[in-house]
Amino acid sequence: MTWTQLLVPITLTGTGMAAGGLMITVLGGVPLLLRLPTDQYVPIHQFLVTRFDPFMPICMITSLLVDLVLAVVLDNPVARIGFGASAVLLFGAMVISMTKNVPINRWLKTLDPERLPENFEQINPRVRWGKWNSIRTTLVVIALGLSAIATGPLL
């Protein structure tokens, strides 16, 4: 077995799991959270977020690192470009996670659902969190597609 035969399935699996997890959030989580009354929103958001950490970051970091290795070591230009572009998109999704979604998640974890700030309706992060989640999901799904395309010439 070559390194490529080991690494390609790792990145496809990791990126696929990350894309799937994010798609679940976009297709089910965000619409649910947007419809919930405020008193139910905070505890359900707190519950859901703890189910995805550290699973999602591990998948994305692993895939990013493997994509970078493949982009450097492979000889095929289509594979190199595909895995390299996938790494860039995964990095972009991780930047969005760390700068946009994670700060909201951390703030919401500190809230007592029984004692929300009086101005919570004005600062409610649902729409903002959902928008950034959709953007990072798009990046990861495209990264998965590029990794799949990059795999083609290696078969």
GUSEVEX-673350 format. One line per field, with one value per atom (N, C-alpha, C): x, y, z; atom name; residue number from 1; residue in three letters. Coordinates in pm, whole numbers. Atoms other than C-alpha are relative to their C-alpha. Layout:
// residues N
x = c(X	...) .
y = c(Y	...) .
z = c(Z	...) .
name = c(CA	...) .
resi = c(NUM	...) .
resn = c(Ala	...) .
// end
This chain:
// residues 155
x = c(85	0	89	-76	131	-60	50	96	-126	117	-150	-123	114	-370	-50	40	-377	-61	41	-415	-128	119	-681	-129	121	-944	-17	9	-859	-60	54	-924	-143	137	-1235	-97	85	-1376	-17	8	-1290	-79	73	-1416	-145	138	-1725	-78	68	-1807	-24	19	-1753	-112	105	-1969	-137	126	-2238	-50	38	-2236	-50	43	-2261	-131	126	-2537	-117	105	-2739	-40	28	-2708	-76	66	-2806	-142	132	-3097	-98	90	-3235	20	-28	-3061	-37	27	-3078	-149	144	-3444	-72	60	-3534	28	-37	-3342	-67	65	-3495	-148	144	-3848	-31	25	-3806	-29	14	-3937	132	-127	-3652	30	-26	-3695	44	-44	-3638	128	-114	-3374	134	-131	-3085	34	-40	-3099	18	-16	-3144	127	-127	-2856	116	-105	-2642	15	-2	-2734	62	-47	-2669	149	-139	-2335	96	-90	-2185	11	-2	-2265	97	-85	-2045	146	-139	-1733	47	-107	-1463	-1	8	-1580	27	-13	-1611	140	-135	-1282	105	-96	-1093	-9	18	-1241	61	-47	-1162	151	-146	-809	73	-63	-720	-4	13	-852	86	-83	-680	146	-140	-344	29	-20	-383	-6	9	-492	130	-125	-182	113	-104	44	-18	26	-123	30	-27	-100	149	-144	274	66	-74	371	-46	49	155	60	-55	287	-108	108	-50	-49	40	-137	-147	143	-515	-18	9	-477	60	-65	-238	-88	86	-467	-127	124	-778	18	-25	-632	46	-43	-465	-117	119	-790	-91	80	-973	57	-64	-721	-31	29	-776	-145	140	-1154	-25	12	-1126	56	-58	-901	-99	100	-1161	-117	110	-1435	43	-50	-1218	15	-10	-1152	-139	137	-1527	-46	40	-1585	59	-69	-1327	-33	24	-1411	-147	143	-1788	-88	91	-1961	42	-46	-1746	-23	29	-1769	-148	144	-2149	-30	23	-2149	49	-57	-1924	-87	84	-2140	-131	127	-2460	16	-24	-2303	-1	-7	-2262	-136	130	-2628	-82	99	-2882	-132	124	-3193	-115	105	-3406	21	-32	-3232	75	-64	-3157	11	-12	-3035	-131	125	-3324	-4	-4	-3209	29	-37	-3171	-64	65	-3423	74	-75	-3214	137	-134	-2882	-3	20	-3023	87	-96	-2751	-47	46	-2968	25	-12	-2976	148	-143	-2609	73	-62	-2502	-38	46	-2713	65	-63	-2568	144	-140	-2208	10	1	-2292	-25	26	-2432	123	-120	-2117	107	-104	-1882	-42	48	-2100	26	-25	-2077	147	-144	-1698	41	-40	-1668	-59	60	-1908	77	-82	-1709	137	-129	-1387	-13	22	-1531	-9	9	-1620	136	-134	-1270	90	-80	-1112	-43	49	-1332	52	-53	-1232	151	-145	-867	35	-23	-899	-8	21	-1010	128	-123	-667	89	-81	-521	-50	60	-751	58) .
y = c(-118	0	125	-124	345	103	-109	665	61	-57	794	-86	89	487	9	-20	560	139	-138	939	42	-41	977	-42	35	776	79	-78	967	137	-133	1305	-5	12	1189	-30	32	1043	120	-115	1343	115	-109	1600	-37	45	1391	6	-7	1364	145	-142	1738	59	-51	1818	-53	57	1581	64	-64	1726	142	-137	2078	4	6	1981	-29	27	1839	130	-127	2176	95	-92	2373	-45	50	2148	-16	23	2081	93	-79	2270	146	-144	2624	27	-26	2606	-24	25	2454	116	-107	2717	132	-125	3001	3	6	2882	-10	21	2817	131	-117	3059	22	-37	3239	-86	77	3048	-143	134	2719	4	-10	2843	-20	4	2891	-140	134	2548	-100	94	2364	29	-34	2556	-52	49	2476	-152	146	2107	-43	41	2084	27	-39	2265	-97	91	2031	-135	129	1735	1	-10	1862	29	-25	1958	-114	-38	1830	-78	84	1595	78	-77	1858	61	-54	2038	-108	108	1707	-45	40	1605	103	-104	1940	20	-17	1975	-118	118	1619	7	-8	1664	111	-112	2000	-42	42	1855	-106	104	1549	60	-66	1765	75	-72	1979	-96	100	1673	-52	53	1533	104	-106	1869	17	-16	1871	-123	120	1509	-65	66	1406	62	-48	1434	47	-33	1463	142	-140	1832	16	-11	1778	-36	41	1594	106	-102	1855	124	-119	2144	-29	35	1965	-9	12	1872	133	-131	2211	96	-87	2396	-45	51	2169	48	-48	2261	148	-144	2633	20	-14	2592	-48	46	2390	104	-105	2659	117	-108	2922	-34	43	2721	4	-2	2689	143	-141	3064	53	-43	3128	-61	66	2874	73	-59	3031	147	-143	3395	39	-36	3385	-93	93	3069	-32	39	2967	112	-103	3310	6	2	3294	-120	121	2936	17	-20	3029	96	-96	3327	-66	64	3123	-103	97	2857	67	-69	3123	47	-54	3221	-100	79	3096	18	-13	3019	62	-57	3126	150	-141	3466	60	-58	3592	151	-146	3949	65	-67	4195	39	-40	4301	-119	118	3942	1	-1	3987	92	-91	4278	-59	54	4087	-148	141	3744	-40	34	3572	-105	112	3311	21	-23	3466	12	-17	3568	-135	131	3223	-90	82	3053	39	-47	3269	-48	43	3195	-152	144	2829	-45	33	2820	23	-31	2981	-106	101	2739	-137	126	2446	-4	-7	2558	-24	18	2578	-146	139	2228	-96	86	2070	14	-19	2224	-67	66	2102	-151	144	1750	-33	23	1774	9	-14	1895	-117	117	1613	-123	112	1364	10	-21	1515	-28	22	1510	-147	144	1141	-71	64	1056	-39	37	1073	-100	93	860	-145	134	565	-82) .
z = c(0	0	0	6	-91	96	-84	112	-60	67	-146	27	-25	-100	143	-138	272	21	-26	262	-71	75	-7	73	-75	184	130	-124	502	-29	28	342	-53	49	158	114	-114	478	92	-90	695	-59	64	447	-18	15	380	130	-130	749	41	-32	797	-85	89	494	44	-45	619	128	-126	969	-21	27	835	-78	75	591	93	-99	881	68	-67	1050	-92	94	738	-31	41	643	116	-112	991	117	-119	1268	-12	15	1136	-14	7	1027	134	-131	1364	95	-93	1560	-34	40	1358	39	-31	1438	149	-142	1809	73	-87	2069	75	-63	2244	122	-123	2571	-30	39	2384	-84	90	2142	71	-66	2386	50	-47	2557	-114	112	2226	-77	65	2065	85	-90	2369	-12	13	2337	-133	133	1962	-19	22	1964	68	-71	2222	-68	70	1995	-118	118	1710	34	-42	1909	88	92	1887	-132	119	1609	-129	125	1334	-17	18	1402	-30	26	1409	-146	140	1072	-95	92	910	8	-13	1050	-63	59	955	-152	146	601	-58	47	562	-7	-2	663	-106	101	442	-140	131	147	-32	22	192	-37	30	196	-142	134	-117	-108	98	-297	-24	13	-234	-61	39	-295	-131	122	-590	-125	127	-944	-96	93	-1120	26	-22	-1174	38	-37	-1155	147	-140	-825	92	-84	-686	15	-5	-778	79	-71	-652	151	-144	-315	61	-48	-282	17	-9	-356	114	-111	-113	133	-123	158	24	-14	90	46	-38	116	144	-139	437	97	-83	579	13	-4	486	92	-88	658	146	-138	968	51	-40	974	36	-30	956	132	-126	1233	120	-115	1463	23	-16	1395	6	5	1345	84	-67	1470	143	-135	1769	102	-100	1941	39	-33	1916	88	-80	2046	143	-135	2339	82	-71	2428	42	-33	2413	113	-108	2640	137	-128	2910	49	-36	2909	82	-73	3157	-74	78	2948	80	-86	3247	24	-26	3269	-117	119	2921	15	-5	2876	-49	36	2850	-148	141	2503	-93	79	2378	-139	132	2097	-98	86	1961	-38	27	1984	-37	31	1899	-120	105	1691	-101	84	1512	-148	145	1166	-39	27	1177	5	-16	1302	-118	112	1033	-132	124	755	-9	2	851	-9	9	894	-144	141	539	-87	79	400	24	-25	573	-52	58	468	-149	145	105	-29	22	131	19	-28	281	-104	104	29	-130	121	-257	18	-29	-91	-21	19	-86	-149	144	-454	-69	58	-542	37	-38	-344	-79	80	-527	-143	137	-864	-2	-6	-757	10	-14	-678	-135	131	-1033	-73	73	-1201	73	-76	-923	-9	7	-991	-114) .
name = c(N	CA	C	N	CA	C	N	CA	C	N	CA	C	N	CA	C	N	CA	C	N	CA	C	N	CA	C	N	CA	C	N	CA	C	N	CA	C	N	CA	C	N	CA	C	N	CA	C	N	CA	C	N	CA	C	N	CA	C	N	CA	C	N	CA	C	N	CA	C	N	CA	C	N	CA	C	N	CA	C	N	CA	C	N	CA	C	N	CA	C	N	CA	C	N	CA	C	N	CA	C	N	CA	C	N	CA	C	N	CA	C	N	CA	C	N	CA	C	N	CA	C	N	CA	C	N	CA	C	N	CA	C	N	CA	C	N	CA	C	N	CA	C	N	CA	C	N	CA	C	N	CA	C	N	CA	C	N	CA	C	N	CA	C	N	CA	C	N	CA	C	N	CA	C	N	CA	C	N	CA	C	N	CA	C	N	CA	C	N	CA	C	N	CA	C	N	CA	C	N	CA	C	N	CA	C	N	CA	C	N	CA	C	N	CA	C	N	CA	C	N	CA	C	N	CA	C	N	CA	C	N	CA	C	N	CA	C	N	CA	C	N	CA	C	N	CA	C	N	CA	C	N	CA	C	N	CA	C	N	CA	C	N	CA	C	N	CA	C	N	CA	C	N	CA	C	N	CA	C	N	CA	C	N	CA	C	N	CA	C	N	CA	C	N	CA	C	N	CA	C	N	CA	C	N	CA	C	N	CA	C	N	CA	C	N	CA	C	N	CA	C	N	CA	C	N	CA	C	N	CA	C	N	CA	C	N	CA	C	N	CA	C	N	CA	C	N	CA	C	N	CA	C	N	CA	C	N	CA	C	N	CA	C	N	CA	C	N	CA	C	N	CA	C	N	CA	C	N	CA	C	N	CA	C	N	CA	C	N	CA	C	N	CA	C	N	CA	C	N	CA	C	N	CA	C	N	CA	C	N	CA	C	N	CA	C	N	CA	C	N	CA	C	N	CA	C	N	CA	C	N	CA	C	N	CA	C	N	CA	C	N	CA	C	N	CA	C	N	CA	C	N	CA	C	N	CA	C	N	CA	C	N	CA	C	N	CA	C	N	CA	C	N	CA	C	N	CA	C	N	CA	C	N	CA	C	N	CA	C	N	CA	C	N	CA	C	N	CA	C	N	CA	C	N	CA	C	N	CA	C	N	CA	C	N	CA	C	N	CA	C	N	CA	C	N	CA	C	N	CA	C	N	CA	C	N	CA	C	N	CA	C) .
resi = c(1	1	1	2	2	2	3	3	3	4	4	4	5	5	5	6	6	6	7	7	7	8	8	8	9	9	9	10	10	10	11	11	11	12	12	12	13	13	13	14	14	14	15	15	15	16	16	16	17	17	17	18	18	18	19	19	19	20	20	20	21	21	21	22	22	22	23	23	23	24	24	24	25	25	25	26	26	26	27	27	27	28	28	28	29	29	29	30	30	30	31	31	31	32	32	32	33	33	33	34	34	34	35	35	35	36	36	36	37	37	37	38	38	38	39	39	39	40	40	40	41	41	41	42	42	42	43	43	43	44	44	44	45	45	45	46	46	46	47	47	47	48	48	48	49	49	49	50	50	50	51	51	51	52	52	52	53	53	53	54	54	54	55	55	55	56	56	56	57	57	57	58	58	58	59	59	59	60	60	60	61	61	61	62	62	62	63	63	63	64	64	64	65	65	65	66	66	66	67	67	67	68	68	68	69	69	69	70	70	70	71	71	71	72	72	72	73	73	73	74	74	74	75	75	75	76	76	76	77	77	77	78	78	78	79	79	79	80	80	80	81	81	81	82	82	82	83	83	83	84	84	84	85	85	85	86	86	86	87	87	87	88	88	88	89	89	89	90	90	90	91	91	91	92	92	92	93	93	93	94	94	94	95	95	95	96	96	96	97	97	97	98	98	98	99	99	99	100	100	100	101	101	101	102	102	102	103	103	103	104	104	104	105	105	105	106	106	106	107	107	107	108	108	108	109	109	109	110	110	110	111	111	111	112	112	112	113	113	113	114	114	114	115	115	115	116	116	116	117	117	117	118	118	118	119	119	119	120	120	120	121	121	121	122	122	122	123	123	123	124	124	124	125	125	125	126	126	126	127	127	127	128	128	128	129	129	129	130	130	130	131	131	131	132	132	132	133	133	133	134	134	134	135	135	135	136	136	136	137	137	137	138	138	138	139	139	139	140	140	140	141	141	141	142	142	142	143	143	143	144	144	144	145	145	145	146	146	146	147	147	147	148	148	148	149	149	149	150	150	150	151	151	151	152	152	152	153	153	153	154	154	154	155	155	155) .
resn = c(Met	Met	Met	Thr	Thr	Thr	Trp	Trp	Trp	Thr	Thr	Thr	Gln	Gln	Gln	Leu	Leu	Leu	Leu	Leu	Leu	Val	Val	Val	Pro	Pro	Pro	Ile	Ile	Ile	Thr	Thr	Thr	Leu	Leu	Leu	Thr	Thr	Thr	Gly	Gly	Gly	Thr	Thr	Thr	Gly	Gly	Gly	Met	Met	Met	Ala	Ala	Ala	Ala	Ala	Ala	Gly	Gly	Gly	Gly	Gly	Gly	Leu	Leu	Leu	Met	Met	Met	Ile	Ile	Ile	Thr	Thr	Thr	Val	Val	Val	Leu	Leu	Leu	Gly	Gly	Gly	Gly	Gly	Gly	Val	Val	Val	Pro	Pro	Pro	Leu	Leu	Leu	Leu	Leu	Leu	Leu	Leu	Leu	Arg	Arg	Arg	Leu	Leu	Leu	Pro	Pro	Pro	Thr	Thr	Thr	Asp	Asp	Asp	Gln	Gln	Gln	Tyr	Tyr	Tyr	Val	Val	Val	Pro	Pro	Pro	Ile	Ile	Ile	His	His	His	Gln	Gln	Gln	Phe	Phe	Phe	Leu	Leu	Leu	Val	Val	Val	Thr	Thr	Thr	Arg	Arg	Arg	Phe	Phe	Phe	Asp	Asp	Asp	Pro	Pro	Pro	Phe	Phe	Phe	Met	Met	Met	Pro	Pro	Pro	Ile	Ile	Ile	Cys	Cys	Cys	Met	Met	Met	Ile	Ile	Ile	Thr	Thr	Thr	Ser	Ser	Ser	Leu	Leu	Leu	Leu	Leu	Leu	Val	Val	Val	Asp	Asp	Asp	Leu	Leu	Leu	Val	Val	Val	Leu	Leu	Leu	Ala	Ala	Ala	Val	Val	Val	Val	Val	Val	Leu	Leu	Leu	Asp	Asp	Asp	Asn	Asn	Asn	Pro	Pro	Pro	Val	Val	Val	Ala	Ala	Ala	Arg	Arg	Arg	Ile	Ile	Ile	Gly	Gly	Gly	Phe	Phe	Phe	Gly	Gly	Gly	Ala	Ala	Ala	Ser	Ser	Ser	Ala	Ala	Ala	Val	Val	Val	Leu	Leu	Leu	Leu	Leu	Leu	Phe	Phe	Phe	Gly	Gly	Gly	Ala	Ala	Ala	Met	Met	Met	Val	Val	Val	Ile	Ile	Ile	Ser	Ser	Ser	Met	Met	Met	Thr	Thr	Thr	Lys	Lys	Lys	Asn	Asn	Asn	Val	Val	Val	Pro	Pro	Pro	Ile	Ile	Ile	Asn	Asn	Asn	Arg	Arg	Arg	Trp	Trp	Trp	Leu	Leu	Leu	Lys	Lys	Lys	Thr	Thr	Thr	Leu	Leu	Leu	Asp	Asp	Asp	Pro	Pro	Pro	Glu	Glu	Glu	Arg	Arg	Arg	Leu	Leu	Leu	Pro	Pro	Pro	Glu	Glu	Glu	Asn	Asn	Asn	Phe	Phe	Phe	Glu	Glu	Glu	Gln	Gln	Gln	Ile	Ile	Ile	Asn	Asn	Asn	Pro	Pro	Pro	Arg	Arg	Arg	Val	Val	Val	Arg	Arg	Arg	Trp	Trp	Trp	Gly	Gly	Gly	Lys	Lys	Lys	Trp	Trp	Trp	Asn	Asn	Asn	Ser	Ser	Ser	Ile	Ile	Ile	Arg	Arg	Arg	Thr	Thr	Thr	Thr	Thr	Thr	Leu	Leu	Leu	Val	Val	Val	Val	Val	Val	Ile	Ile	Ile	Ala	Ala	Ala	Leu	Leu	Leu	Gly	Gly	Gly	Leu	Leu	Leu	Ser	Ser	Ser	Ala	Ala	Ala	Ile	Ile	Ile	Ala	Ala	Ala	Thr	Thr	Thr	Gly	Gly	Gly	Pro	Pro	Pro	Leu	Leu	Leu	Leu	Leu	Leu) .
// end
